[in-house]
């Protein structure tokens, strides 16, 4: 099953860092350099996830200190750490241009993408605070195992677009929110829509990179896939703010009552 990319996965020059490692299943537009950082634009753009993740953790600590109430701060802190993991694992992948780094990148994305799915299952009352961690761990473990089996060609030896799994998780989150809206669940969905808008814009940039519509291989400052990272970081920040409106430490999950 071919991936939607016009760029051929090519080996690195012999003697270069990472040259002996296994190559990933997709090549983005940016030309690979003979360096420990093979694609600078696609590497450093991941700082977006890290910077926003640090801000999330800081914001969660402030929310915890206001009036001495936790107000879901532990879960919000977890969201911040997950954003940092997305940035770190993706940075390693794009710096190294290796299948091993790509595996870490997928795991990092699974770790973040599972959070809204699990929190929405709590809002739908299919899970509780006590069961959310084990459910999230099992989902990430299964997705990671599936990814490893695909990369090792134990299953789908002709290839499988693993990137689609993350897109499916985003779609599941959107469908969950539609169900909650239909059921009359109260929420400020403007933040959720902004998150979808930015992730959609980022996805469009990434697709334009993969298809060659936006492609200058020698530009190591701005790339379509790098724009995906930056816009993705903004999207995760809006998603964080969306879930910050709920008391995530109690069941059922309801919006935090505002005091006058």
Secondary structure per residue as TSV (DSSP state, phi and psi in degrees):
chain	resnum	aa	ss	phi	psi
A	1	X	-	360.0	107.0
A	2	X	-	-70.5	151.6
A	3	X	-	-89.9	154.1
A	4	X	S	-77.9	74.5
A	5	X	-	-149.9	133.4
A	6	X	-	-90.5	-4.4
A	7	X	S	-92.9	126.6
A	8	X	-	-79.6	134.3
A	9	X	-	-70.1	115.1
A	10	X	-	-117.0	152.6
A	11	X	-	-74.3	159.8
A	12	X	-	-82.0	158.4
A	13	X	-	-63.7	140.8
A	14	X	T	-55.8	137.0
A	15	X	T	93.4	-12.6
A	16	X	S	-78.3	152.5
A	17	X	T	-54.9	140.0
A	18	X	T	74.5	0.3
A	19	X	T	-62.3	-32.0
A	20	X	T	-87.6	-3.6
A	21	X	S	-84.5	162.8
A	22	X	-	-73.6	140.3
A	23	X	-	-81.6	154.5
A	24	X	-	-74.3	-177.4
A	25	X	S	-92.7	2.4
A	26	X	-	-149.9	148.1
A	27	X	-	-118.1	128.9
A	28	X	-	-91.8	172.7
A	29	X	S	-61.3	-42.6
A	30	X	S	-56.6	131.3
A	31	X	-	-64.4	137.7
A	32	X	-	-82.0	129.8
A	33	X	-	-93.9	157.1
A	34	X	S	-84.2	81.9
A	35	X	S	-159.5	165.0
A	36	X	S	-67.5	-22.6
A	37	X	S	-112.9	95.7
A	38	X	S	-73.7	-31.5
A	39	X	-	-131.9	91.5
A	40	X	H	-57.9	-46.6
A	41	X	H	-62.7	-46.5
A	42	X	H	-72.4	-16.9
A	43	X	H	-85.7	-58.3
A	44	X	H	-70.5	-20.9
A	45	X	T	-64.3	-18.0
A	46	X	T	-70.8	-10.5
A	47	X	H	-61.2	-22.1
A	48	X	H	-55.9	-48.5
A	49	X	H	-62.5	-39.8
A	50	X	H	-69.6	-45.3
A	51	X	H	-63.2	-46.6
A	52	X	H	-65.8	-35.1
A	53	X	H	-63.6	-42.1
A	54	X	H	-62.8	-41.4
A	55	X	H	-62.5	-39.9
A	56	X	H	-60.7	-44.4
A	57	X	H	-63.7	-41.7
A	58	X	H	-62.7	-45.9
A	59	X	H	-63.8	-39.1
A	60	X	H	-63.3	-37.5
A	61	X	H	-67.4	-34.1
A	62	X	H	-68.3	-41.2
A	63	X	H	-64.0	-34.9
A	64	X	H	-67.4	-33.4
A	65	X	H	-82.1	-18.7
A	66	X	G	-70.4	108.7
A	67	X	G	70.2	9.6
A	68	X	G	73.0	11.8
A	69	X	-	-95.0	141.7
A	70	X	-	-73.8	-41.0
A	71	X	T	48.0	42.7
A	72	X	T	77.0	14.8
A	73	X	H	-64.5	-32.8
A	74	X	H	-64.7	-43.0
A	75	X	H	-67.5	-40.4
A	76	X	H	-63.7	-37.8
A	77	X	H	-63.0	-39.2
A	78	X	H	-61.5	-39.5
A	79	X	H	-60.9	-41.7
A	80	X	H	-62.0	-45.9
A	81	X	H	-63.7	-36.5
A	82	X	H	-65.9	-38.2
A	83	X	H	-62.8	-41.4
A	84	X	H	-62.9	-40.0
A	85	X	H	-63.1	-39.4
A	86	X	H	-57.9	-46.7
A	87	X	H	-65.4	-44.8
A	88	X	H	-66.2	-46.4
A	89	X	H	-69.2	-37.8
A	90	X	H	-68.8	-36.8
A	91	X	H	-60.9	-44.5
A	92	X	H	-61.9	-43.3
A	93	X	H	-61.8	-51.2
A	94	X	H	-73.4	-26.5
A	95	X	H	-69.7	-38.4
A	96	X	H	-94.8	-25.7
A	97	X	T	54.5	50.6
A	98	X	-	-127.3	154.9
A	99	X	H	-66.2	-34.0
A	100	X	H	-64.9	-43.2
A	101	X	H	-66.4	-35.4
A	102	X	H	-65.1	-37.4
A	103	X	H	-59.9	-45.8
A	104	X	H	-60.6	-38.8
A	105	X	H	-61.0	-44.7
A	106	X	H	-62.6	-43.9
A	107	X	H	-60.9	-42.6
A	108	X	H	-60.5	-42.6
A	109	X	H	-66.5	-39.3
A	110	X	H	-61.7	-40.4
A	111	X	H	-61.4	-36.9
A	112	X	H	-81.7	-47.0
A	113	X	H	-61.8	-26.4
A	114	X	H	-73.5	-23.6
A	115	X	H	-61.9	-53.4
A	116	X	H	-62.9	-33.3
A	117	X	H	-61.4	-46.1
A	118	X	H	-68.1	-44.2
A	119	X	H	-63.4	-36.1
A	120	X	H	-70.5	-32.7
A	121	X	H	-65.6	-33.0
A	122	X	H	-68.8	-42.2
A	123	X	H	-64.0	-31.3
A	124	X	T	-83.4	-3.2
A	125	X	T	67.0	30.2
A	126	X	S	-90.2	-22.8
A	127	X	S	-127.8	164.3
A	128	X	-	-121.6	173.6
A	129	X	H	-58.8	-34.4
A	130	X	H	-73.7	-25.9
A	131	X	H	-104.0	-6.8
A	132	X	H	-66.4	-38.2
A	133	X	H	-65.8	-45.4
A	134	X	H	-66.5	-37.4
A	135	X	H	-64.1	-44.6
A	136	X	H	-64.0	-42.3
A	137	X	H	-62.0	-43.1
A	138	X	H	-64.6	-42.6
A	139	X	H	-62.9	-47.6
A	140	X	H	-63.1	-40.6
A	141	X	H	-62.7	-45.3
A	142	X	H	-65.1	-43.8
A	143	X	H	-65.1	-39.7
A	144	X	H	-66.0	-41.6
A	145	X	H	-63.9	-43.0
A	146	X	H	-60.7	-43.6
A	147	X	H	-61.1	-43.6
A	148	X	H	-63.3	-41.9
A	149	X	H	-64.7	-36.7
A	150	X	H	-68.2	-45.5
A	151	X	H	-64.3	-32.8
A	152	X	T	-83.6	-0.9
A	153	X	T	62.0	26.0
A	154	X	S	-75.1	-34.2
A	155	X	S	-125.4	154.3
A	156	X	-	48.7	60.2
A	157	X	T	-60.7	-22.3
A	158	X	T	-85.9	-1.1
A	159	X	-	109.5	150.3
A	160	X	-	-146.5	132.7
A	161	X	-	-73.7	83.6
A	162	X	T	-60.3	-28.2
A	163	X	H	-55.8	-27.2
A	164	X	H	-64.4	-24.5
A	165	X	H	-63.3	-39.0
A	166	X	H	-67.8	-40.9
A	167	X	H	-61.7	-37.8
A	168	X	H	-64.8	-40.4
A	169	X	H	-65.3	-36.8
A	170	X	H	-65.1	-42.5
A	171	X	H	-63.1	-40.4
A	172	X	H	-61.5	-43.2
A	173	X	H	-60.3	-42.7
A	174	X	H	-65.0	-41.6
A	175	X	H	-65.1	-41.2
A	176	X	H	-57.9	-43.6
A	177	X	H	-66.9	-34.6
A	178	X	H	-64.3	-42.8
A	179	X	H	-61.4	-44.1
A	180	X	H	-63.0	-40.5
A	181	X	H	-62.6	-43.6
A	182	X	H	-62.7	-31.7
A	183	X	T	-82.6	-2.5
A	184	X	T	85.8	16.6
A	185	X	-	-65.8	130.2
A	186	X	-	-79.7	131.2
A	187	X	-	-168.9	152.6
A	188	X	-	-84.4	91.8
A	189	X	H	-81.6	-3.9
A	190	X	H	-59.6	-39.1
A	191	X	H	-65.8	-39.5
A	192	X	H	-66.2	-41.0
A	193	X	H	-65.8	-36.9
A	194	X	H	-64.0	-39.4
A	195	X	H	-61.4	-45.0
A	196	X	H	-64.5	-37.5
A	197	X	H	-61.8	-46.6
A	198	X	H	-71.2	-38.4
A	199	X	H	-68.6	-33.5
A	200	X	H	-67.0	-42.1
A	201	X	H	-64.5	-40.7
A	202	X	H	-64.0	-40.5
A	203	X	H	-62.5	-40.8
A	204	X	H	-62.1	-40.2
A	205	X	H	-64.2	-41.5
A	206	X	H	-66.1	-41.2
A	207	X	H	-64.9	-39.6
A	208	X	H	-65.2	-31.6
A	209	X	H	-68.3	-49.7
A	210	X	H	-64.3	-33.9
A	211	X	T	-89.2	-5.0
A	212	X	T	87.4	2.5
A	213	X	S	-66.4	-43.9
A	214	X	S	-113.4	96.8
A	215	X	-	-154.1	114.4
A	216	X	-	-131.9	94.9
A	217	X	T	-56.4	-27.0
A	218	X	T	-91.2	-0.4
A	219	X	-	-87.6	108.8
A	220	X	S	-102.1	22.7
A	221	X	S	-116.7	-42.9
A	222	X	-	-131.8	126.3
A	223	X	-	-139.7	155.3
A	224	X	H	-59.8	-41.1
A	225	X	H	-72.0	-30.5
A	226	X	H	-65.2	-37.7
A	227	X	H	-62.8	-34.9
A	228	X	H	-57.5	-43.2
A	229	X	H	-63.7	-45.9
A	230	X	H	-66.2	-48.2
A	231	X	H	-67.1	-32.9
A	232	X	H	-63.5	-38.9
A	233	X	H	-62.4	-41.4
A	234	X	H	-63.2	-41.2
A	235	X	H	-60.2	-43.7
A	236	X	H	-65.3	-32.9
A	237	X	H	-65.4	-42.8
A	238	X	H	-66.7	-35.3
A	239	X	H	-65.2	-40.8
A	240	X	H	-57.6	-48.3
A	241	X	H	-63.5	-32.9
A	242	X	H	-62.7	-47.5
A	243	X	H	-77.7	-16.3
A	244	X	T	-68.4	-15.8
A	245	X	T	-77.8	-9.0
A	246	X	B	-105.4	153.4
A	247	X	-	-86.2	98.2
A	248	X	T	-86.9	-1.0
A	249	X	T	-97.0	1.6
A	250	X	S	-129.3	156.9
A	251	X	S	-115.5	136.9
A	252	X	S	-73.7	160.1
A	253	X	-	-77.2	116.0
A	254	X	-	-130.5	158.0
A	255	X	B	-58.7	146.0
A	256	X	-	-69.6	129.3
A	257	X	-	-68.8	127.4
A	258	X	-	-84.1	134.3
A	259	X	-	-98.5	143.2
A	260	X	-	-92.5	360.0
